[in-house]
Amino acid sequence: MTDPHSTIPEHAQPALWRRYENYRAQRYERTLARYRGRYPRLRNRRAFRRLALTLVGFLGLVLASAIVAFIVGYWLFIPFIIGLVGVVALISILRAVTGSVADAPVSALDEIQLAQRNSARSLGYIVLFSLMFIPYLLLIFLGSARDQIPGHTVYAIGILLISLVLIGSCTPIILTSWWQADPDPEDFAPEIDEATTDVAAPPQPATEKGRS
């Protein structure tokens, strides 16, 4: 379906853009088919919300590592990496079990999913836009107050930037996962090739002919 919120009218969309959208839709369908039968116990609303909260917890670990890095030093890189690996793993699982609504192309979504995706992306942009002022203001303050900035402070600001970008980028998938209801089990049932499941029926016993 056509995105009603697109800034490019349908008649003005370049052919290259339409081909790219078709490619994204085909890749999305292949990804759904690949993960259709995985994590069956996590395909319900309660599991979606638990995974979303776990993702928030790992994002909190990443952010805490960035904040403490301003005081402690470089060894906070270890919990930062642990939190980063947890974030990547949780995003992969959430995309698999929720159908990746936050990243899906328009043609693969119904009206409700499209509204959820657009709302989540809008809120994610607001979160990212707002959080980016924190390191910018910090850099302005440090640059005006000091002639020289310690190396571990620059390191901590870099970790903080990565953490805030992660939070803003993960906001859409967290929101869409939290909003989703229990899906239809048939939507995620593994596809079975009918050609491979057609088994010849066992021969029926021949009926005994009546005596003449």
Residue pairs with C-beta under 8 A, 6 or more apart in sequence:
1 106
1 107
1 109
1 111
1 114
2 10
2 106
3 106
3 114
5 118
6 106
8 17
21 105
21 106
21 107
22 107
24 105
25 105
25 107
25 108
28 100
28 104
28 105
28 108
29 108
31 100
32 99
32 100
33 191
35 95
35 96
35 97
36 188
36 189
36 190
36 191
37 188
37 189
37 190
38 96
38 97
39 93
39 96
39 97
40 188
41 47
42 48
42 51
42 93
42 97
43 97
43 183
43 185
43 188
44 182
44 183
45 180
45 181
45 182
47 97
48 94
48 97
48 98
48 177
48 178
48 180
49 177
49 178
51 90
51 93
51 94
51 97
51 177
52 94
52 174
52 177
52 178
54 86
54 90
55 86
55 87
55 90
55 91
55 94
55 170
55 173
55 174
56 174
58 83
58 86
58 87
58 90
59 83
59 87
59 163
59 166
59 167
59 170
61 79
61 80
61 82
61 83
61 86
62 80
62 83
62 84
62 87
62 162
62 163
62 166
63 160
63 163
63 164
63 167
64 79
65 76
65 77
65 79
65 80
65 83
65 159
65 163
66 76
66 80
66 156
66 159
66 160
66 162
66 163
67 160
68 76
69 76
69 77
69 80
69 152
69 155
69 156
69 159
69 160
70 152
70 153
70 156
73 152
74 152
74 155
76 159
77 159
80 159
80 163
84 166
87 166
87 170
91 170
91 173
94 173
94 177
95 103
95 173
97 188
98 173
98 176
98 177
98 180
99 183
99 187
100 173
101 109
101 113
101 116
101 117
101 176
101 180
102 117
102 120
102 121
102 172
102 173
102 175
102 176
103 172
103 173
104 113
104 117
106 114
109 117
116 175
116 176
116 179
116 180
117 172
117 176
119 175
120 171
120 172
120 173
120 175
120 176
120 179
121 172
123 171
123 172
123 175
124 168
124 169
124 171
124 172
124 175
125 168
127 167
127 168
127 171
128 164
128 165
128 167
128 168
128 169
128 171
129 168
131 164
131 167
131 168
132 164
132 168
134 160
134 164
135 157
135 160
135 161
135 164
138 157
138 160
139 157
142 149
142 153
143 149
